[in-house]
Amino acid sequence: MNHPIFRYLVLFLLILSNVFLSGCWDRQELNDLALVTAAGIDKKSDGTIELTVLTIVPKGEIVQQGTGGSSSVKTFVRKATGKTLAEAMSKLQEILPRQIFWGICKVFIIDEEVAKDGIGSHIDFIMRYPQIRESTNIFISSVKAKKVLSLLPPLERDISEVLRELVSLKIGMDVSTKDLAEMMISESGDLGVPWIKILPPEKGKGKQTIAYITGTAIFKKDKMIGHIDDSVTRGVLWLRDEIELSTVSLKPEETDGYISLKSLNVKTELIPKIENGKWKIVFKATTENDIIQNSTPLDASNPKVANKLQKLLEKRIEKKVEVALHVVQKDMKADIFGFAEAFHRKYPKIWKREKNNWDKIYPDVEVSYDIKSHVRRQGMNSINPKFPKNEVKEE
């Protein structure tokens, strides 16, 4: 092993290996890239697709450009048209002096008109394009996407930050490109996507406003058939086991005021049953809640009061779910709840036989309820301090 020839051979191999080191031959400098944070898809009057992108200029470059070192981030909007999304992207590159970089794109906004024509081909391109992340959020807009992208939010850097922050609050559906693709290839193929509108700006503020989530766009397969408001969306979230934040104000009978509860731990489940040829779903839910406000003279620490609140909350949840089922299942006939997957998992043989009849079966699926609600904590005060002790009610 210490022979001189062996040492020379090792040295030769080490020198030779350097030839195959790639180094930084394919590097991309930041100042050579157009960083896209959000994109929008609109339909032109001639039927072509208009792709709009919101890009940012990093802070360091702003200083170099002589803007006095402002802490604000410069953003600008560019757009291009094409017969397909891929063609529009190619044309967009022609009018941007920098290489378009999609790696930090957080949001894709699709115009309502495009959604009604069908989004399948657009999602296909988004999923295939290697730079666009699967975690990018999808939204359907009631106005042109390019109008939303041109807004100037008063608090956040740009509209992509606003929408991502709103999604993280779990006030509506949270749908990424991956989630959307999975819904499109699911047993039902029906979709639910966050529905956004522009918040009217204050007088004289112009574009200084935001877009906000105000419901859910409903799709049969890849075509939008309508949308539901915030209230109905809450029922959808209960059915999909996606409720994370929920505050409910209840009015006990024979008393003035309200008691507000916050749900901290929620778990829901869809249990499918086929009995005597009838397809049924049991909606099972358990919740743990804290009392966060009591404007009634009731003593919230009393077990009888807690029991009444639990029953009232169970009825409220059932009502929310019933409304969502009436609108989405009965009227729109769209299965965005996952009923098809539930039956497929439990009854694979029957599902294989009846799959092609699902559109006829689904609207008539009966839903029953098994809801258990628990009040765990009453807060620092179980009694509203404005009521004297002699006015406090035990139940």
KOLGU-52732 format. One record per residue (C-alpha): x negated, y negated, z; residue number from 1; residue in three letters. Coordinates in steps of 0.001 Angstrom, whole numbers. Layout:
BEGIN
      px      py      pz   k   r
       X       Y       Z NUM ala
...
//
This chain:
BEGIN
      px      py      pz   k   r
       0       0       0   1 met
   -2991   -2333     509   2 asn
   -4423   -1617   -2921   3 his
   -5248   -4881   -4806   4 pro
   -3213   -3764   -7820   5 ile
     -99   -3429   -5663   6 phe
    -545   -6939   -4244   7 arg
   -1000   -8393   -7736   8 tyr
    2140   -6558   -8905   9 leu
    4229   -8026   -6073  10 val
    2865  -11504   -6810  11 leu
    3684  -11096  -10491  12 phe
    7263  -10012   -9737  13 leu
    7764  -12998   -7432  14 leu
    6557  -15380  -10126  15 ile
    8707  -13650  -12745  16 leu
   11840  -13888  -10575  17 ser
   11615  -17689  -10633  18 asn
   12364  -17590  -14344  19 val
   15823  -16211  -13624  20 phe
   16738  -18761  -10938  21 leu
   19497  -20973  -12325  22 ser
   18794  -23989  -10142  23 gly
   21346  -26794  -10645  24 cys
   21811  -26467  -14376  25 trp
   25633  -26588  -14107  26 asp
   25928  -29240  -11414  27 arg
   28561  -31969  -11679  28 gln
   27842  -35318  -10079  29 glu
   30665  -37041   -8232  30 leu
   30365  -40154  -10374  31 asn
   30904  -38004  -13467  32 asp
   34303  -36724  -12312  33 leu
   37862  -38084  -12379  34 ala
   39257  -36749   -9079  35 leu
   42952  -35916   -9441  36 val
   44964  -35931   -6195  37 thr
   48468  -35656   -7687  38 ala
   50104  -34976  -11037  39 ala
   53572  -35381  -12521  40 gly
   55445  -33784  -15403  41 ile
   58113  -35769  -17283  42 asp
   60090  -35182  -20471  43 lys
   59953  -37768  -23267  44 lys
   62930  -38673  -25471  45 ser
   61381  -36728  -28368  46 asp
   61183  -33554  -26286  47 gly
   57433  -33679  -25639  48 thr
   55853  -33343  -22196  49 ile
   54241  -36334  -20480  50 glu
   51525  -35510  -17957  51 leu
   50683  -38242  -15446  52 thr
   47748  -38011  -13038  53 val
   46833  -40036   -9971  54 leu
   43066  -40278   -9572  55 thr
   40846  -41801   -6915  56 ile
   37460  -43518   -6893  57 val
   35350  -42525   -3856  58 pro
   34538  -45278   -1330  59 lys
   30813  -45171   -2063  60 gly
   31416  -46056   -5692  61 glu
   33662  -48968   -4748  62 ile
   30777  -50488   -2786  63 val
   28429  -49979   -5725  64 gln
   30951  -51657   -8011  65 gln
   30724  -54812   -5871  66 gly
   34095  -54839   -4111  67 thr
   32500  -55981    -871  68 gly
   32584  -52601     821  69 gly
   36349  -52513    1248  70 ser
   37559  -49524    3268  71 ser
   40491  -48979     919  72 ser
   40253  -46295   -1759  73 val
   40838  -47327   -5332  74 lys
   43463  -45288   -7186  75 thr
   44777  -45489  -10710  76 phe
   47311  -43672  -12914  77 val
   46785  -42304  -16425  78 arg
   49161  -40360  -18672  79 lys
   49233  -38450  -21963  80 ala
   51796  -36481  -23952  81 thr
   51809  -33140  -25721  82 gly
   54024  -30298  -26859  83 lys
   52823  -28263  -23867  84 thr
   51237  -29067  -20534  85 leu
   47923  -27677  -21792  86 ala
   47982  -29965  -24835  87 glu
   48874  -32987  -22706  88 ala
   45922  -32236  -20425  89 met
   43566  -32076  -23407  90 ser
   44810  -35428  -24683  91 lys
   44503  -36900  -21203  92 leu
   40825  -35995  -21189  93 gln
   40391  -37960  -24418  94 glu
   41317  -41228  -22684  95 ile
   39301  -40656  -19506  96 leu
   35536  -41225  -19649  97 pro
   34977  -38744  -16821  98 arg
   35565  -34995  -16631  99 gln
   38961  -34345  -15037 100 ile
   38568  -32431  -11772 101 phe
   41654  -30685  -10358 102 trp
   40070  -29099   -7297 103 gly
   41551  -31619   -4841 104 ile
   44981  -31939   -6485 105 cys
   47483  -31621   -3632 106 lys
   50802  -32324   -5315 107 val
   52647  -31546   -8558 108 phe
   55858  -33531   -9114 109 ile
   58324  -32281  -11720 110 ile
   61032  -34529  -13116 111 asp
   64657  -33386  -12747 112 glu
   65155  -33345  -16532 113 glu
   62163  -31038  -16992 114 val
   63418  -28813  -14164 115 ala
   66827  -28404  -15815 116 lys
   65156  -27294  -19064 117 asp
   63056  -24706  -17228 118 gly
   59724  -24801  -15389 119 ile
   58480  -21284  -16124 120 gly
   55987  -22238  -18844 121 ser
   54600  -25134  -16786 122 his
   54094  -22979  -13700 123 ile
   52426  -20368  -15911 124 asp
   49803  -22932  -16974 125 phe
   49330  -24277  -13428 126 ile
   48742  -20756  -12089 127 met
   46331  -19854  -14904 128 arg
   44206  -23012  -14772 129 tyr
   41243  -22082  -12528 130 pro
   40669  -25494  -10896 131 gln
   44226  -25996   -9635 132 ile
   44625  -24477   -6200 133 arg
   47408  -22082   -5253 134 glu
   48086  -24251   -2196 135 ser
   49120  -27259   -4324 136 thr
   52635  -28326   -3300 137 asn
   55466  -28525   -5832 138 ile
   58275  -31103   -5702 139 phe
   61280  -31893   -7898 140 ile
   61981  -35607   -8310 141 ser
   65280  -37404   -8861 142 ser
   63360  -40069  -10841 143 val
   60516  -39930  -13330 144 lys
   57380  -38401  -11813 145 ala
   55204  -41208  -13183 146 lys
   57290  -43705  -11203 147 lys
   56683  -41771   -7986 148 val
   52931  -41589   -8646 149 leu
   52744  -45366   -9141 150 ser
   54075  -46108   -5631 151 leu
   51826  -47854   -3090 152 leu
   52411  -46283     355 153 pro
   51903  -48767    3214 154 pro
   50269  -46227    5564 155 leu
   48591  -43475    3548 156 glu
   45934  -43625     833 157 arg
   48305  -42519   -1938 158 asp
   51605  -40709   -2513 159 ile
   49954  -37271   -2459 160 ser
   48963  -37846    1173 161 glu
   52500  -38977    2028 162 val
   54152  -35891     567 163 leu
   51652  -33480    2082 164 arg
   52125  -35051    5511 165 glu
   55917  -34816    5187 166 leu
   55671  -31152    4183 167 val
   53469  -30413    7190 168 ser
   56224  -31732    9485 169 leu
   58447  -28823    8310 170 lys
   61489  -31041    7809 171 ile
   62307  -29225    4575 172 gly
   61067  -26387    2407 173 met
   57304  -26038    1954 174 asp
   56628  -24589   -1505 175 val
   53161  -24161   -3001 176 ser
   52372  -23003   -6535 177 thr
   51727  -19538   -5117 178 lys
   55065  -19512   -3269 179 asp
   56868  -20645   -6417 180 leu
   55231  -17956   -8559 181 ala
   56182  -15304   -5987 182 glu
   59794  -16493   -5953 183 met
   59914  -16411   -9758 184 met
   58861  -12742   -9854 185 ile
   60993  -11747   -6851 186 ser
   63984   -9432   -7174 187 glu
   66451  -12309   -7616 188 ser
   64107  -14744   -9373 189 gly
   66001  -17712   -7890 190 asp
   64116  -20680   -6453 191 leu
   64343  -23439   -3887 192 gly
   61955  -26416   -4225 193 val
   61749  -29636   -2146 194 pro
   63847  -32465   -3634 195 trp
   62414  -35976   -3344 196 ile
   63711  -39512   -3812 197 lys
   62128  -42950   -3575 198 ile
   62817  -44825    -348 199 leu
   64196  -48276   -1262 200 pro
   61419  -50823    -548 201 pro
   61827  -53780    1742 202 glu
   62768  -57027      62 203 lys
   59818  -58505   -1795 204 gly
   57619  -55417   -1308 205 lys
   57972  -54060   -4860 206 gly
   56175  -50723   -5144 207 lys
   55086  -50708   -1502 208 gln
   57215  -47754    -450 209 thr
   57150  -43959    -425 210 ile
   58949  -40931   -1810 211 ala
   60515  -38702     828 212 tyr
   61993  -35196    1036 213 ile
   65769  -35360    1102 214 thr
   66949  -31824     369 215 gly
   66256  -28882   -1925 216 thr
   66508  -28357   -5675 217 ala
   68197  -25021   -6461 218 ile
   67190  -22884   -9446 219 phe
   68731  -19885  -11166 220 lys
   65643  -18150  -12523 221 lys
   63456  -21056  -13693 222 asp
   66205  -23599  -14461 223 lys
   67520  -26130  -11960 224 met
   71273  -25921  -11451 225 ile
   71710  -28546   -8716 226 gly
   70434  -29750   -5380 227 his
   71531  -29690   -1745 228 ile
   71099  -32335     958 229 asp
   69102  -32255    4190 230 asp
   71937  -30843    6279 231 ser
   72525  -27839    4016 232 val
   68773  -27327    3699 233 thr
   68567  -26817    7468 234 arg
   70914  -23854    7108 235 gly
   68730  -22491    4305 236 val
   65654  -22758    6552 237 leu
   67442  -20796    9280 238 trp
   68198  -17999    6824 239 leu
   64635  -17983    5460 240 arg
   63062  -17920    8960 241 asp
   61314  -21211    8245 242 glu
   62725  -23327   11070 243 ile
   59924  -24796   13170 244 glu
   61286  -28131   14393 245 leu
   64921  -28465   15377 246 ser
   66604  -30989   17660 247 thr
   70332  -30649   18260 248 val
   72679  -32911   20235 249 ser
   75623  -31063   21810 250 leu
   78772  -32528   23340 251 lys
   80105  -30330   26166 252 pro
   83874  -30239   26499 253 glu
   85697  -32416   29017 254 glu
   82766  -34772   29558 255 thr
   81278  -37894   28039 256 asp
   77841  -38076   26468 257 gly
   75530  -35591   24789 258 tyr
   72816  -33144   25757 259 ile
   69942  -32853   23264 260 ser
   67908  -29672   22955 261 leu
   64675  -29006   21115 262 lys
   64039  -25526   19747 263 ser
   60483  -24427   20476 264 leu
   60479  -20755   19572 265 asn
   62713  -19519   16762 266 val
   62829  -16104   15130 267 lys
   65352  -15040   12505 268 thr
   65833  -11827   10556 269 glu
   68050  -10537    7746 270 leu
   69293   -6995    8370 271 ile
   70899   -5417    5259 272 pro
   73657   -2817    5428 273 lys
   75637    -914    2795 274 ile
   78784     613    4294 275 glu
   81569    2207    2251 276 asn
   80282     519    -880 277 gly
   80232   -2930     733 278 lys
   76991   -4887     857 279 trp
   76465   -6733    4124 280 lys
   73813   -8845    5856 281 ile
   73449   -9336    9601 282 val
   71822  -12675   10369 283 phe
   69925  -12145   13627 284 lys
   68406  -15128   15402 285 ala
   66839  -15827   18787 286 thr
   65881  -19299   20014 287 thr
   64215  -20769   23077 288 glu
   65065  -24382   23829 289 asn
   64167  -27279   26087 290 asp
   66552  -30011   27188 291 ile
   64992  -33304   26128 292 ile
   67871  -35695   26911 293 gln
   70989  -35580   29065 294 asn
   73415  -38493   28853 295 ser
   76229  -36569   30570 296 thr
   77054  -36306   34300 297 pro
   76368  -32531   34133 298 leu
   73624  -30901   36193 299 asp
   71491  -29199   33531 300 ala
   69787  -26983   36130 301 ser
   73089  -25265   36897 302 asn
   73196  -21797   35249 303 pro
   76843  -22317   34250 304 lys
   75938  -25512   32380 305 val
   72996  -23761   30702 306 ala
   75268  -20907   29637 307 asn
   77746  -23347   28080 308 lys
   74958  -25078   26189 309 leu
   73643  -21761   24901 310 gln
   77048  -20807   23524 311 lys
   77526  -24247   21951 312 leu
   74104  -24017   20290 313 leu
   74843  -20527   18956 314 glu
   78056  -21815   17384 315 lys
   76180  -24809   15910 316 arg
   73559  -22537   14317 317 ile
   76253  -20251   12924 318 glu
   78057  -23255   11441 319 lys
   74841  -24493    9785 320 lys
   74247  -21103    8214 321 val
   77875  -20788    7085 322 glu
   77707  -24143    5274 323 val
   74473  -23145    3508 324 ala
   75994  -19824    2442 325 leu
   79154  -21503    1168 326 his
   77229  -23976    -979 327 val
   74320  -21858   -2204 328 val
   75750  -18330   -2220 329 gln
   79399  -18918   -3075 330 lys
   79246  -22067   -5222 331 asp
   75794  -21994   -6828 332 met
   75421  -18191   -6703 333 lys
   71652  -18544   -6195 334 ala
   69813  -16120   -3916 335 asp
   67092  -18260   -2369 336 ile
   67525  -16558    1019 337 phe
   65816  -13266     179 338 gly
   68917  -11044     281 339 phe
   67766   -9089   -2787 340 ala
   64363   -8320   -1259 341 glu
   66006   -7212    2004 342 ala
   68256   -4682     230 343 phe
   65413   -3517   -1992 344 his
   63200   -2754    1015 345 arg
   65858    -831    2936 346 lys
   67716     869      93 347 tyr
   65181    1311   -2758 348 pro
   67134    4055   -4574 349 lys
   70456    2219   -4456 350 ile
   68728   -1016   -5448 351 trp
   67138     613   -8474 352 lys
   70575    1721   -9604 353 arg
   72385   -1555   -8888 354 glu
   69670   -4115   -9605 355 lys
   71176   -5198  -12921 356 asn
   74510   -5845  -11176 357 asn
   73025   -8089   -8472 358 trp
   74484  -11293   -9938 359 asp
   77966   -9772   -9464 360 lys
   77242   -8230   -6056 361 ile
   75472  -11183   -4433 362 tyr
   78335  -13721   -4176 363 pro
   80433  -11126   -2310 364 asp
   77788  -10044     218 365 val
   79356  -10376    3671 366 glu
   77299  -12084    6381 367 val
   77803  -11490   10107 368 ser
   75949  -13133   12993 369 tyr
   73921  -11996   15993 370 asp
   72585  -15223   17538 371 ile
   71039  -15486   20998 372 lys
   70061  -18873   22397 373 ser
   68203  -19501   25664 374 his
   67693  -22750   27568 375 val
   64285  -22374   29215 376 arg
   63490  -25791   30716 377 arg
   65524  -28793   31834 378 gln
   62696  -31345   31871 379 gly
   61523  -33480   34790 380 met
   65102  -34435   35734 381 asn
   68055  -32096   35432 382 ser
   70478  -34935   36210 383 ile
   70846  -38281   34458 384 asn
   69637  -40846   37038 385 pro
   72351  -43341   36086 386 lys
   74992  -41128   37741 387 phe
   75361  -41173   41547 388 pro
   75247  -37765   43226 389 lys
   78972  -37800   43908 390 asn
   79646  -38141   40156 391 glu
   77435  -35238   39081 392 val
   79365  -32250   37761 393 lys
   78265  -28687   38396 394 glu
   79921  -27301   35240 395 glu
//
